[in-house]
Amino acid sequence: MADTQTVDVDTGKQPRSVRVVLLALMITMMLAMLDNMIVGTAMPTIVGELGGLEHLSWVVTAYTLATAASTPVWGKLGDMYGRKATFMTSIVIFLIGSALSGMAQNMGELIGFRAIQGLGAGGLMVGVMAIIGDLIPPRERGKYQGMMAGVMALAMIGGPLVGGTITDNWGWRWSFYINLPLGVVSLALISVVLHLPKKRSKAGIDYLGVILLTVGITSTVLVTTWGGSEYAWSSARIMELIGIGVVSLVGFVYWQTKAAEPVVPLHIFRSRNFTLMSIIGFITGFVMFGATLFLPLYQQSVQGASATNSGLLLLPMLGAMLVTSMVAGRVTTNTGKYKVFPVVGSTSMIIGLYLLSTMDTDTSRLMSGVFMAVVGLGMGCLMQITMLVAQNSVEMKDMGVASSTSTLSRTLGSSFGVAIMGALFNNRVQDVMTERAGALGSKVTEQSAQLDAASLAKLPAAAREAYQHAVSAGVHSAFLLGAIVAVAALVAAVFVKEVTLRGAGPAAPKPGEEGSAPAPLVEAV
């Protein structure tokens, strides 16, 4: 018979079984983060074999849409029917989607199978965060920030390298098949070692809420994905999507006040800290994914860096993020204090983004690396603290929806960041190219403001120099916008109320207070 154990808060030591579960969770987190980066590297080869270049963007869009739309649903299902079964189901669906994607015979099949994979992926990150929330009190959870930040950094740096190696040596299908052995290991470990209390909600699933939220999220992601690229921002299609999205989300919020078991119970937003952390998470996603998109482009186009090891170009930012996240976690665990990190993190992000906006054609790699490190320092203070405080602000029964809402906030932030910063960047590049190279400059970038290395090398010297100035101008506008948006994160951070983290000893909040909940239990084999 399994013994029920709790984390030893005084020593901070975990039962051996908990450490094994954490290993499985890190593997699953790696699966969720690596996939798009590995597949992105393989896309030229995939198109070469399957054709369907005109549908290329849907390979990514289908996965992103399914992930975003299913994220809050997985969180709610975990709260209603038990975290373990729900999490394992999401892994199985992800692996089925991966296997089918690897067997795809045409672009249509690949897009459909990627949507299945995305449905499973929506539950991976949510499951990881919610189970960690069940296993480890918030006070101790800070220690594991470094582990999660390390997995994130490893995925962002190693993804393109792994994708390129797999595609060159084994073929593009293994970009999907590589998920299978890792997923099976994770499933086996979780199945044997993790024994959380089983749940069974008497209330049915809020199907209308699920439909309204799915339509709202889908419309939002499509607007940010298509706006300014597939369709003009003022086009009828984009206006229709905006209208559908607004109506669906307003209807969703209204219905959540009536539903017996709402997908996203609105009472969690009564916690000031939870709401503020959702805002900060949205802005962090906005800034982070914008930075990871434009920094390699700037370094390749302006500074002449190689595209082969594109993940390594982000090393100063990711390294600073990893170190800072580990330090923040340790300090939080030792002191129980955390408000300083959102404030310092937001301030560093503003300063770093402003410094990045000052880069021009003469900025050295060393200087741009320092600027990236400042941004990484800010992100390291924010990435995991936002989830930690959000989870600490709700009762244990709402841990899943708290984790999924925080994750969704960051996902939507990244969609808006890439779209808005991208639109600003593209417009600025077009304007500068026209100013500096006239009709030739306009023609060079009429298809896309982002040129690959091969296209850039073919340009006449004058056009290439004009393009470098144009990219510098575009980066300036994008990062300056990011710095302005990040001010909102600083304002939100100032208003965060420092509620003692659960598991912090005698001073921990009592049941009924904000952030209170029963001590988390885990059955260990």
N, C-alpha and C positions, 0 to 999 in steps of 0.2 A: 504493500500500500504506500502510496506517495506521501511524503511528509510535506506539510505546508511550511514554507520558510519565508522570511522577509529579509530584505537587504539589511545588513548590519550597519546602521547609520553611524555608530560610534567609531567603527574601524574603517568603514567604507569598503569592506571586502565583500565580494560577491560569491555566492555558492558556485561550485564548479559548473553546474548545469546552466546557470544564468550566463556565465561566460561563454559557454558553447552556443546558447541561443543568440547572444550578441554577435558571435562570429557568423552565424547563419543570416542574421539581419543585415550585417555589413555586406555579405555576398549578394543578398537580394537588392540592397541599395545600389551596389555596383552595377547590377543588371539594368536597373531602371535608368541610371545616368549614362552608362556606356552606349546604350543601343543607338540613339540618334547620331552620336559622334562616329561610331564605327560605320553605320550605314551611309552616312553622309560622304565618307571617303570612298565608299564602294559605288556610289551612284553613277559616275561616268561609265563604269564597266557594266553595270546593270542595264543602263540605257542602250549601250552598244550591243548587248545580247538580246534584250527583250523588245527594243524599239519603244515607240510611244513617248518620244521626247516632249510632246505637247502636254502630256499628263504627268510630267516629272514632279512638279510641285505637290501633286496630290499624294505622292508616296509619303512625304513628310506631313502634309496637312491632315490626312486621314488619321494618322497616328496621334498627332497633337490634339485634334478635335475629340477623338475617342477618350484620350487620357484626361483632358480637362473636364469633359462632360461626366465621366464616370467617377471622378475623384470624390465629390461630396457623397455620392451614393454608397461607395465602398465604406466611407467613414461611418455613415449611419447604419449600414448593415452590420458592421462590427459591433457597434453599441447595442444593437437589437438582438443579434443572434450569436454573438461570441466572436472574439478577436481571432482566435486561432483558425477556426474553420473558414472564416471569411478571407483571411490572409492567404491561407493555402489555396483556396479556390482562385484567388486573383493570380497567384503564381502559376497554377495549372493553365489558366486561360492564356496568360502571357506566353507560356512555353508552347501551347498548341498554336498560337498565332505565329510564333517564331518558326516552328517546324513547317507550317503551311507556307509562310513567306519564302522559306528556303526552297520549297518545291514549286513555286509559282512558275507558270509557263508563259505568261504574258503580263503586260503592265496592269490590265484590269484586275486580274487575280491578285497581283502583288498589292495593289491599293486596298482591296477588300480584306486581304489577310493582315495587312498592317493595321487596319481598323480593329480587327479582333485582338491583335497584339496590344494595341493602345488601350482597349477595354481592360485588359489584365493589368497593364502598366499603371492605370489609375489607382489601383489598390496597393501597389508595391510600396511607394513612399509613405502613403498614409498608414499602411499596416506597420511598417518599420517604426514610425514615430509613435503611433498609438501603443504598440506593444512595449516599447521602451518606457512610455509613460506609465504603463501598468506595472512593469517590473521594478522600476527604479524611482525613488522619490526625487522631486525636483532638485533638492539640495545636492544630492549625489549625481544627478544627471549631468551637471556641468562638466564632470570629468570626461564624459564620452563625446563632448563636442569636438574635441580634437580628432577622435576616430572618424566621426562623420565628415568633418571638414577635410580630413586626409583622403577619405574615399572620393569626395567630390573633386579635390585637386587632382588625384590620380586619374580619375575618369576624364577630366578635361584635358590633361596633358597627354595621357596615354591613349585616349580614344582614337585620334587620327593616326597615331603610329601603329596601333593594333589593327585598325581597319585597313590601312595600307598594306601591312605585312600579310594579313589573312587573304586579302583580295589578290595580291601578287602571287602568293604561294599555293593557296588552296582553292581559290575561286570565290566569287562574291556570295555564293549560297552559304558559305561557312560564316559570313558575317551575321547570319541568323542562327545557324546551327550551333555556334559557339555558346549560345545562351543555354542550350539543353543540359550539358553536364553540370554547369554551375547551378542551374535551377534545381536539378535533381538532388544535388548535394544539400542545398538549402532546404528543400522539402523534407529530405530524410532527417536532417538534424532537428528541424522544428517538430516534425511528427513524433520523434522519439523523446525529446527532452522537454519541450514546452507543454505544460499542463496548466492552462488558465481555467478558472471557473466557467462552466458552460452557462449560456443564457438562452432564454427563449421568450421573446416578446409576444404578448397576447394580441397586441395591436398589429394590424396589417401594414403592408408597405404603402407609403403615400405615393401612389402611382401618378396622380395628377401633379403633385409637387415635382416628382422626378421628370415628367414630360416638360413642364414649364421651365424648370431649371436647365434641362438639356437643350431645349430650343434657345433659351436666352444665352447660354454659354456658347453654343454653336454659332449663333449669329454674331456674337461679340468677337470670337476668334476669327471668323471668316472676314469680318470688316477689317480687322487689323492685319490679316494675311493678304487680302486682295486689294485693299485700299491703296491707291497710288502705284500699284504694279499691274495686276490683272485688269482693274477698272479704275477710272478716275474717281477721286474722292467725292465729286459732285454727281457721279453717274446715278442713274435710276436704280441699278442693282444694289449699290452701296446704301442708298437712301432706304430702299426696301428692307435690307438687312438690319439697318439701324432701327427702323420702325418696329420690325418683328422682335428684335432684341429688347427694346424698351418695353413694349407691351407685355412680352413674356415675363420679364424680370419683375415688373410692377405687379403682374398677376400672381407671380410666385410669392412675392413678399406678402401680399394680401392673403393668399391661401394658407401660408404658414401660420397665420394667426387663427385659422379655423381647423386645420388638420389635427386629427387625434394623435398622430405620431409624425410630426413634421420632419422633413429631410434635414433641414437646418433650423433647429429650434431657435427662435429669435431671442429668447431670454439670455442666450450666451453673450449677446451684444450689450446687455445691461452692465456687464463688467467693463469699466472704463479701460482697464489694461488690455483686455482681449481685443476690444475695438481698435485701440491705438496700435497694438502689435500687428493687427491685420493691415492697417494703413502702412506701417513701417515695412512689413513684408512685401506689400505691393510695390512700394518705391524701390526696395532692394532688388526685386526682380526686374523692375524697369531699368535700373542702372546697370545691373550685373550683366544681363544678356546683351544690352546695347554695347557695353565695353568689350565683351568677348567677340562681338561681331566686327567692330570697327578697329580695334587695336591691331589684330593681325593684318587687316587690309592696309592700314597706314604703314605698318612696318615692312610689308612686302612691296607696296607700291612706291613709297617715298624713301624708306631707308634701305631698300634693296635686299631685304632678308629673304631667305629661301622659304618656299611654301611647304616643303617636304615635312619639316618638323614644326608645323604651325602651332601645335599645342605648347611647344617649348617657349614660344614667343611670349606666352602669358605667365611664365614662371615667376617673375618678380611679384606680380599681383597675387597669384595663387599661393606662393610661398609665404608671403606676408599674411595672407588670409589664414593659412593653416597655423602658423605660429601664434598669431593673435587669438585665434579661436581656442587654442589649447590653454593659453595664459588666462583668457577670460573664463574658461571653464573651471580651471583650478581655483582662481580667485573667488568665483561664485560658490564653489563647493566649500572652500575654507571659511568664507565670511558670511555667506547667505545674502550678500548684497549684489545687486545687478543693475540698478538704474544708471550708474555711471557709464555702462557699456553702450546702451543705445544713444546716449548723449555724445560720448566721445566718438562712437562709430559714425553717427550722422555728420558730425563736424568734420571728421577726417575724410568722409566720402565727398562732402562739398568741396573741401580744399583740394583733394586729389583730382576731382573732375574738372575743377577750374584750371588746375595746372596742366591737365591733359589738353584742355581747350587752347592752351597757349602754344602747343607744338606747331612747328612749321617745317619747311623743307630743310632747315639747317639744324634741327634738334638732333642731338646725338642719341645713340641707343642707350648709353648710360643714363642720360637725363630722363629719357622717356621711361626707363626702367624704374628710376626713383619715383617718378609720378605715379606709375602703376602700383608701386609698393604702398604709397600713401592710400590709394583707393582700396587696395587689398587689406590694409590695416582696418579701414572702416568696415569693410564687409565682414571681416573676421569677428568684429565686435557685435555684428548684427545677425549673421546668418542663423546661428543656433539659438541665440538668446531670445529671438522673437518667438520661436516655437516653444521654448522652455517656459517663458512667461505666459504665453497663451494657454498652455496646458495647465499651468498652475492657477489660472484664473477661472477654471470651470470645475464642476464636480466630476468624479471619476466616471459616472454614467454617461457623460458627454465627452469623454476623452477622444473618441473617434471623430465626432463632428468637429471638435476643436482642431484636431490635427488636420482633417481634410479641408476645413475652411482656411486655415493658415497656408496650407500647401496650394490651394486654389488661388488665394490672393497673390502669392508669388508667381504662379503660372500666368495669371491674367496680367500681372505687372510686366512680365517678360514679353508677352504678346504686344501689349501697348508700347513698351519701350522699343522693341525692334521696329514696329510699324511707324511710330511717330519720329523717332530719331532717324530711322531709315529714310522716311519721306523728306525730312529736313536736309539730310546728307545728300540725297539724290538731286534735289532741287538746287542746292548750292553748287554741287559739282557741275551740273548742266550750265548754270549761269557763268561760272568762272571759265569753263571750257569755251563758251561762246565769246566771252570777253577777250580771252588770251589767244584763241586759235581760230576765231571766226567760224565760218561755215564748216571747216574741217573738224574743229573741236566739237561742234554740235553733232556732226555726223558720227564721230567716234563713239559718243556716249548716248546715241539716240535709242539703242536697244537696252543698255544697262549702264548705270553709273559705276558699276564695279567690274573692272577688267581683270581677267586672269593673267598670269605671268606670260603666257604665250602671246596673247593679244597685245600686251604692253610692250613686249620686245619687238613686235612688228611695226610699231608706230614710228613715224619720223621723229628725229631728236626734238624738234620744236613742239610737236604735239605731245610727246612723252613728258617734256618739262612742264607744259601747260597742265597735263593731267596730274602731275605730282603737286603742283600748286593748288589745283582744284580739290584733290583729296585732302590736303592740309586744311583748306577752307571748309570743306564739308565736315571734317572731324572737329574743327573748332566749333561749328554751329551745333553739332550733335552733343558734344560734351558740355558745352555751355548750357544747353537746355537741361542736360542731366543734372548739372550743379544746381540750377534753379529749382528743379523738381525735388532734389534732395533736401532743400530747405524745409519742405513740408515734413520730412522724416524727423528733422531736428525739432521742429515745433511739437510734433507728436511725442517725441522722446522726453521733452521737458515736462509734459503733463503726466508721464507715467508715475503711478503711485507704487512705492516700494513695499509690496506685501511680502511678508516673510515666507520663504519657500517651505513647502511641506517637507517634513523629514528633517527640519532644522533644529529639532529638540524642543525644549520647553516653550520657546517663544513662537512655535509654529501656530498658525491660525487654528481656532477651534471649529468643530463642525458648525456649519451655518454661516461662517464668515467667508468673505471673498477669498477664493483660493483654497478653501477647506475641502477635505475629502477623506474617506477612510484610508488607512495605510495600505499601500498596494501589497497584494499577496501573490506569490507564485508557487505552484507546486513543483518541487524539484524531484527528479527521479534519483 
